[in-house]
């Protein structure tokens, strides 16, 4: 991601690669990664697109200043290659956005990085990035009668709760990753200080990773949106680990060059090593906030879940409803309503009309309902509004009570 080491002499590539490998290993140990890598969601695909985009931006700007010194024919081909790689980076960022709309840290960092290096190139890239997002978005929105905008933007503009954000940052971010966060933040501030100090004296480019780290931290408030989970920490975790890897690569380069001699130059190495060891040995163990995600289901639970899925898959109907749409996906069935949590919040705010869902429930048009609680015989409301609860009670009856509740039309 950095691009700072690949532009140096070739022997510096190995230390940079070593830092990248260590960064990758650290990222794989992060609790949010352990959870969301095993969940059938779009988060990890978004991370892959973001990482690919960052690599393209770093590669597309590598040695670009030296291209102007090449012969005209070679210069033209090299400029075309660099432009194509940068355009590919914008394409990957656009894919990341359409995969998950909170994926703005990557393109934001890339845009700032390019603007600081060459404002004309940066402006052209930002225009291309905007076109890659706006043109398909407008086409999809027009084709769906404005439903694309409602689904991706309006229906996901939920209230922000400061209590949710502070709990998430405390239990799912700082508690587990504070040694890495300290290293990453220190590295970013150091690189920023060096860049500001050198401005006006010589041409120094602020590397991509510190900008990406700051952009990812700017996106942390999205974790305070009502219903947000620790998947909102995946991008910041990637940036933190990338910064630690870049820091290690820089130290390895200095060791190789024999530049760590006095105590003032040597002390960062044991400090960095100590903090990484503190993370690996003590804080990397997931906090209690992840217990519900990492707890291994008992054999009895797994068997009961298998029976529920088998019952749904063998049912002749095709349209079903559940407050856990993954169950229907495993059963090979379809549902027109796959996000009850968001639907409930929007309905309570008067931003979504649930009359169609209520009518389908009252008329028993879903083959089965698979819910997480008994909405007929208890006061627990699951994720439904009172109107939906009444519709379920009017049109359905409980047929199985176990780890989940299965309802059939009356």
VEXDREN-2710 file (C-alpha; in Angstrom, 1 decimal):
% VEXDREN-2710
k/r/px/py/pz
1/UNK/0.0/0.0/0.0
2/UNK/2.7/2.5/0.9
3/UNK/4.6/3.0/-2.3
4/UNK/7.3/4.6/-0.2
5/UNK/9.7/1.7/-0.2
6/UNK/9.1/0.3/-3.7
7/UNK/10.4/3.6/-5.2
8/UNK/13.8/3.1/-3.4
9/UNK/16.6/0.8/-4.3
10/UNK/15.6/-2.8/-5.1
11/UNK/17.1/-4.2/-1.9
12/UNK/14.5/-2.2/0.1
13/UNK/11.7/-4.3/-1.5
14/UNK/12.4/-7.3/0.7
15/UNK/12.1/-5.4/4.0
16/UNK/8.9/-3.8/2.7
17/UNK/7.6/-7.2/1.8
18/UNK/8.5/-8.5/5.3
19/UNK/6.5/-5.6/6.8
20/UNK/3.6/-6.3/4.6
21/UNK/3.5/-10.0/5.5
22/UNK/3.6/-9.2/9.2
23/UNK/0.8/-6.7/8.7
24/UNK/-1.3/-9.3/7.0
25/UNK/-0.7/-11.8/9.8
26/UNK/-1.7/-9.2/12.4
27/UNK/-4.8/-8.3/10.4
28/UNK/-5.9/-11.9/10.4
29/UNK/-5.7/-12.0/14.2
30/UNK/-8.1/-9.0/14.7
31/UNK/-11.3/-10.1/16.4
32/UNK/-13.6/-8.4/13.9
33/UNK/-11.8/-10.2/11.1
34/UNK/-12.2/-13.6/12.9
35/UNK/-15.9/-12.9/13.1
36/UNK/-16.8/-11.4/9.7
37/UNK/-14.6/-13.6/7.6
38/UNK/-16.9/-16.5/8.5
39/UNK/-20.2/-14.7/8.0
40/UNK/-22.1/-14.7/4.7
41/UNK/-21.9/-10.9/4.3
42/UNK/-20.3/-8.4/1.9
43/UNK/-17.9/-6.9/4.3
44/UNK/-14.8/-9.0/3.4
45/UNK/-15.5/-8.5/-0.3
46/UNK/-15.5/-4.8/0.3
47/UNK/-12.2/-5.1/2.2
48/UNK/-10.7/-7.0/-0.8
49/UNK/-11.8/-4.3/-3.3
50/UNK/-10.5/-1.5/-1.0
51/UNK/-7.1/-3.2/-0.6
52/UNK/-6.8/-3.8/-4.4
53/UNK/-7.6/-0.1/-5.0
54/UNK/-4.9/1.0/-2.6
55/UNK/-2.4/-1.3/-4.2
56/UNK/-3.2/0.2/-7.7
57/UNK/-2.8/3.7/-6.4
58/UNK/0.6/2.9/-4.9
59/UNK/1.7/1.1/-8.0
60/UNK/0.4/3.7/-10.3
61/UNK/2.3/6.5/-8.7
62/UNK/5.6/4.5/-8.3
63/UNK/8.5/6.3/-10.0
64/UNK/6.0/8.4/-12.0
65/UNK/8.4/11.4/-11.7
66/UNK/11.1/9.5/-13.5
67/UNK/8.9/8.8/-16.5
68/UNK/9.4/12.3/-17.9
69/UNK/13.1/11.6/-18.4
70/UNK/12.4/8.6/-20.6
71/UNK/12.5/8.7/-24.5
72/UNK/9.3/9.9/-26.1
73/UNK/8.0/6.4/-27.2
74/UNK/8.7/4.7/-23.9
75/UNK/7.5/7.8/-22.0
76/UNK/4.1/7.6/-23.7
77/UNK/3.7/3.9/-23.0
78/UNK/4.8/4.2/-19.4
79/UNK/2.3/7.1/-18.8
80/UNK/-0.4/5.0/-20.4
81/UNK/0.4/2.2/-18.0
82/UNK/0.5/4.4/-14.9
83/UNK/-2.8/6.0/-15.9
84/UNK/-4.4/2.6/-16.5
85/UNK/-3.3/1.3/-13.1
86/UNK/-4.7/4.5/-11.4
87/UNK/-8.0/4.1/-13.3
88/UNK/-8.1/0.4/-12.2
89/UNK/-7.7/1.6/-8.6
90/UNK/-10.7/3.9/-9.0
91/UNK/-12.7/1.0/-10.5
92/UNK/-11.9/-1.2/-7.5
93/UNK/-13.0/1.6/-5.1
94/UNK/-16.2/1.9/-7.0
95/UNK/-16.8/-1.8/-6.6
96/UNK/-16.1/-1.4/-2.9
97/UNK/-18.7/1.4/-2.6
98/UNK/-21.4/-0.6/-4.3
99/UNK/-20.6/-3.6/-2.1
100/UNK/-20.8/-1.6/1.1
101/UNK/-21.5/2.1/1.2
102/UNK/-19.3/2.8/4.2
103/UNK/-16.2/2.0/2.1
104/UNK/-15.1/5.6/1.6
105/UNK/-11.8/5.6/3.5
106/UNK/-9.9/4.1/0.5
107/UNK/-11.0/6.5/-2.2
108/UNK/-10.8/9.4/0.2
109/UNK/-7.2/8.6/1.1
110/UNK/-6.3/8.0/-2.6
111/UNK/-7.7/11.3/-3.6
112/UNK/-5.9/13.2/-1.0
113/UNK/-2.7/11.3/-1.7
114/UNK/-2.8/12.1/-5.4
115/UNK/-3.8/15.8/-4.9
116/UNK/-0.9/16.3/-2.6
117/UNK/1.5/14.8/-5.1
118/UNK/0.2/16.4/-8.3
119/UNK/-3.0/18.4/-8.0
120/UNK/-3.8/18.1/-11.8
121/UNK/-3.4/14.3/-11.7
122/UNK/-5.4/14.2/-8.5
123/UNK/-8.2/16.3/-9.9
124/UNK/-8.5/14.1/-13.0
125/UNK/-8.5/10.9/-10.8
126/UNK/-11.2/12.3/-8.5
127/UNK/-13.3/13.2/-11.5
128/UNK/-12.9/9.6/-12.8
129/UNK/-13.7/8.2/-9.4
130/UNK/-16.9/10.2/-9.2
131/UNK/-17.9/9.1/-12.7
132/UNK/-17.4/5.4/-11.8
133/UNK/-19.8/5.9/-8.9
134/UNK/-22.3/8.5/-10.1
135/UNK/-23.0/7.1/-13.6
136/UNK/-23.8/3.5/-12.6
137/UNK/-25.7/4.8/-9.5
138/UNK/-27.9/7.1/-11.7
139/UNK/-28.5/4.3/-14.2
140/UNK/-29.6/1.8/-11.5
141/UNK/-31.7/4.4/-9.7
142/UNK/-33.5/5.3/-13.0
143/UNK/-34.0/1.6/-13.9
144/UNK/-35.5/0.9/-10.5
145/UNK/-37.8/3.9/-10.3
146/UNK/-35.7/5.6/-7.6
147/UNK/-35.7/2.5/-5.3
148/UNK/-31.9/2.1/-5.7
149/UNK/-31.4/5.4/-3.9
150/UNK/-33.9/4.6/-1.3
151/UNK/-32.3/1.3/-0.6
152/UNK/-28.7/2.3/-0.5
153/UNK/-29.0/5.8/0.9
154/UNK/-32.3/6.9/2.4
155/UNK/-33.2/3.6/4.1
156/UNK/-29.7/3.3/5.6
157/UNK/-29.7/6.9/7.0
158/UNK/-30.5/5.7/10.5
159/UNK/-30.1/7.7/13.8
160/UNK/-26.6/7.9/15.3
161/UNK/-26.3/6.9/19.0
162/UNK/-23.2/8.2/20.8
163/UNK/-23.7/5.4/23.4
164/UNK/-23.4/2.8/20.6
165/UNK/-20.3/4.4/19.2
166/UNK/-18.5/4.6/22.6
167/UNK/-19.4/1.1/23.5
168/UNK/-18.1/-0.2/20.1
169/UNK/-14.9/1.7/20.2
170/UNK/-14.2/0.7/23.8
171/UNK/-15.1/-3.0/23.8
172/UNK/-14.4/-3.9/20.2
173/UNK/-11.6/-1.6/19.2
174/UNK/-9.4/-0.1/21.9
175/UNK/-9.6/-3.0/24.4
176/UNK/-8.3/-5.6/21.8
177/UNK/-6.1/-3.5/19.6
178/UNK/-4.6/-0.6/21.7
179/UNK/-0.9/-1.6/21.2
180/UNK/-1.4/-1.7/17.4
181/UNK/-3.4/1.5/17.4
182/UNK/-0.7/3.3/19.4
183/UNK/2.0/2.1/16.9
184/UNK/-0.1/3.0/13.9
185/UNK/-1.0/6.5/15.2
186/UNK/2.6/7.2/16.1
187/UNK/3.8/6.2/12.7
188/UNK/1.2/8.3/10.9
189/UNK/2.0/11.4/13.1
190/UNK/5.8/10.9/12.5
191/UNK/5.4/10.6/8.8
192/UNK/3.1/13.7/8.8
193/UNK/5.6/15.6/10.9
194/UNK/8.5/14.7/8.6
195/UNK/6.4/15.7/5.5
196/UNK/5.4/19.1/7.0
197/UNK/9.0/19.8/8.1
198/UNK/10.4/19.0/4.7
199/UNK/7.9/21.1/2.7
200/UNK/9.4/24.0/0.9
201/UNK/13.0/22.6/1.3
202/UNK/12.9/19.5/-0.9
203/UNK/10.3/17.4/-2.7
204/UNK/8.9/14.9/-0.3
205/UNK/5.7/13.0/-0.8
206/UNK/3.5/12.0/2.1
207/UNK/3.0/8.3/1.8
208/UNK/-0.4/6.6/1.3
209/UNK/-0.7/4.6/4.5
210/UNK/-0.8/7.5/7.0
211/UNK/-3.5/9.2/4.9
212/UNK/-5.4/5.9/4.7
213/UNK/-5.2/5.5/8.5
214/UNK/-6.5/9.0/9.2
215/UNK/-9.3/8.5/6.6
216/UNK/-10.3/5.2/8.3
217/UNK/-10.4/6.9/11.7
218/UNK/-12.7/9.6/10.2
219/UNK/-15.1/6.8/9.3
220/UNK/-15.3/5.4/12.8
221/UNK/-18.4/7.5/13.7
222/UNK/-20.4/5.3/11.2
223/UNK/-20.2/2.7/14.0
224/UNK/-22.6/4.8/16.0
225/UNK/-25.5/4.3/13.6
226/UNK/-28.3/2.4/15.2
227/UNK/-27.9/-1.3/14.6
228/UNK/-24.2/-1.0/13.7
229/UNK/-21.8/-3.8/14.6
230/UNK/-18.1/-4.3/14.8
231/UNK/-17.9/-4.9/11.0
232/UNK/-17.6/-1.1/10.9
233/UNK/-14.1/-1.6/12.4
234/UNK/-12.7/-3.7/9.5
235/UNK/-11.4/-0.9/7.4
236/UNK/-9.8/0.9/10.4
237/UNK/-8.3/-2.5/11.4
238/UNK/-6.8/-2.9/7.9
239/UNK/-5.3/0.6/8.1
240/UNK/-3.9/0.1/11.6
241/UNK/-2.2/-3.2/10.6
242/UNK/-0.9/-1.6/7.3
243/UNK/0.7/1.2/9.3
244/UNK/2.3/-1.2/11.7
245/UNK/3.7/-3.1/8.7
246/UNK/5.0/0.1/7.1
247/UNK/6.7/1.0/10.4
248/UNK/8.4/-2.4/10.7
249/UNK/9.5/-2.1/7.1
250/UNK/11.1/1.3/7.8
251/UNK/12.9/-0.1/10.8
252/UNK/14.1/-3.1/8.9
253/UNK/15.5/-0.9/6.1
254/UNK/17.4/1.2/8.7
255/UNK/18.8/-1.9/10.3
256/UNK/20.0/-3.2/6.9
257/UNK/21.6/0.1/6.2
258/UNK/23.3/0.2/9.6
259/UNK/21.6/3.5/10.5
260/UNK/20.4/2.3/14.0
261/UNK/23.5/3.1/16.1
262/UNK/22.9/5.5/19.0
263/UNK/20.2/5.0/21.7
264/UNK/18.1/7.7/20.2
265/UNK/17.9/5.7/17.0
266/UNK/17.7/2.2/18.5
267/UNK/14.9/2.7/21.1
268/UNK/12.0/2.5/18.6
269/UNK/12.9/-1.1/17.7
270/UNK/12.4/-2.6/21.2
271/UNK/9.4/-0.3/21.8
272/UNK/7.7/-1.5/18.7
273/UNK/8.6/-5.2/19.4
274/UNK/7.3/-4.9/23.0
275/UNK/3.9/-3.4/21.9
276/UNK/3.4/-6.1/19.2
277/UNK/4.2/-8.8/21.7
278/UNK/1.8/-7.2/24.2
279/UNK/-0.9/-7.3/21.5
280/UNK/-0.2/-10.9/20.5
281/UNK/0.2/-12.3/24.1
282/UNK/-2.4/-10.3/26.0
283/UNK/-4.8/-8.0/24.2
284/UNK/-5.5/-10.0/21.0
285/UNK/-7.8/-12.3/22.8
286/UNK/-11.3/-11.1/21.8
287/UNK/-13.2/-9.2/24.5
288/UNK/-16.5/-10.4/25.9
289/UNK/-18.2/-8.3/23.2
290/UNK/-17.4/-11.1/20.8
291/UNK/-18.6/-14.0/22.9
292/UNK/-21.9/-14.3/21.0
293/UNK/-20.1/-14.4/17.7
294/UNK/-17.2/-16.7/18.6
295/UNK/-19.0/-19.2/20.8
296/UNK/-19.1/-22.6/19.2
297/UNK/-22.6/-24.0/19.0
298/UNK/-23.2/-27.3/20.8
299/UNK/-23.9/-30.4/18.8
300/UNK/-27.5/-30.3/19.9
301/UNK/-27.9/-26.7/18.7
302/UNK/-26.3/-27.6/15.3
303/UNK/-28.6/-30.6/14.9
304/UNK/-31.7/-28.5/15.8
305/UNK/-30.6/-25.8/13.3
306/UNK/-30.1/-28.5/10.6
307/UNK/-33.7/-29.8/11.2
308/UNK/-35.1/-26.3/11.0
309/UNK/-33.3/-25.6/7.7
310/UNK/-34.3/-29.0/6.3
311/UNK/-38.0/-28.3/7.2
312/UNK/-37.9/-25.0/5.4
313/UNK/-36.1/-26.5/2.3
314/UNK/-38.6/-29.3/2.0
315/UNK/-41.6/-27.0/2.1
316/UNK/-43.2/-26.6/-1.3
317/UNK/-43.7/-22.9/-1.0
318/UNK/-41.1/-20.5/-2.4
319/UNK/-41.7/-17.3/-0.4
320/UNK/-40.8/-17.3/3.3
321/UNK/-40.0/-14.8/6.0
322/UNK/-37.5/-14.8/8.8
323/UNK/-35.7/-12.3/11.1
324/UNK/-32.5/-14.2/10.1
325/UNK/-32.5/-14.2/6.3
326/UNK/-29.4/-16.4/6.3
327/UNK/-31.5/-19.4/7.3
328/UNK/-33.7/-19.0/4.2
329/UNK/-30.6/-18.7/2.1
330/UNK/-29.2/-22.0/3.5
331/UNK/-32.6/-23.6/2.8
332/UNK/-32.5/-22.3/-0.8
333/UNK/-35.6/-20.2/-0.4
334/UNK/-36.5/-16.6/-1.2
335/UNK/-37.9/-13.7/0.8
336/UNK/-38.9/-10.2/-0.4
337/UNK/-38.0/-8.8/3.0
338/UNK/-34.5/-9.5/4.1
339/UNK/-33.7/-6.8/6.7
340/UNK/-36.4/-6.7/9.4
341/UNK/-34.2/-4.7/11.8
342/UNK/-33.9/-1.7/9.4
343/UNK/-37.5/-2.1/8.3
344/UNK/-38.7/-1.8/11.9
345/UNK/-36.7/1.4/12.6
346/UNK/-37.8/3.0/9.3
347/UNK/-41.5/2.1/10.0
348/UNK/-41.3/3.6/13.5
349/UNK/-39.9/6.8/12.0
350/UNK/-42.7/6.9/9.3
351/UNK/-40.1/6.5/6.5
352/UNK/-41.3/3.1/5.2
353/UNK/-44.8/1.9/4.7
354/UNK/-45.1/-1.6/6.0
355/UNK/-48.7/-2.1/4.9
356/UNK/-47.7/-4.5/2.2
357/UNK/-45.8/-6.7/4.7
358/UNK/-48.8/-6.7/7.1
359/UNK/-51.2/-7.7/4.3
360/UNK/-49.0/-10.7/3.3
361/UNK/-48.8/-11.8/6.9
362/UNK/-52.5/-11.5/7.5
363/UNK/-53.2/-13.4/4.3
364/UNK/-50.7/-16.2/5.2
365/UNK/-48.8/-15.7/1.9
366/UNK/-45.5/-16.8/3.4
367/UNK/-45.0/-20.6/3.4
368/UNK/-43.4/-20.5/6.8
369/UNK/-42.1/-17.9/9.3
370/UNK/-38.9/-18.7/11.2
371/UNK/-38.5/-16.2/14.0
372/UNK/-36.2/-15.8/17.0
373/UNK/-39.1/-15.5/19.6
374/UNK/-42.6/-16.5/20.2
375/UNK/-44.6/-13.4/19.2
376/UNK/-48.0/-15.0/19.9
377/UNK/-47.7/-16.3/23.5
378/UNK/-45.2/-13.9/25.0
379/UNK/-44.7/-10.1/25.2
380/UNK/-41.3/-10.2/23.5
381/UNK/-41.4/-8.2/20.3
382/UNK/-38.4/-9.4/18.4
383/UNK/-37.6/-6.8/15.7
384/UNK/-41.2/-6.0/14.7
385/UNK/-43.6/-3.1/15.1
386/UNK/-46.9/-3.7/17.0
387/UNK/-48.7/-3.7/13.6
388/UNK/-46.5/-6.5/12.2
389/UNK/-47.0/-8.5/15.5
390/UNK/-50.7/-8.2/15.2
391/UNK/-50.6/-9.3/11.5
392/UNK/-48.5/-12.4/12.5
393/UNK/-51.0/-13.3/15.2
394/UNK/-53.9/-12.9/12.8
395/UNK/-52.4/-15.0/10.0
396/UNK/-50.1/-17.6/11.6
397/UNK/-49.9/-20.2/14.4
398/UNK/-46.8/-21.7/16.0
399/UNK/-46.0/-25.2/14.8
400/UNK/-42.5/-25.7/16.3
401/UNK/-40.9/-24.3/19.5
402/UNK/-37.2/-24.9/19.9
403/UNK/-34.1/-22.7/19.4
404/UNK/-36.2/-20.8/16.9
405/UNK/-40.0/-20.5/16.4
406/UNK/-41.6/-21.8/13.2
407/UNK/-45.0/-20.5/12.2
408/UNK/-47.4/-21.8/9.5
409/UNK/-50.5/-20.1/8.1
410/UNK/-53.7/-20.7/9.9
END
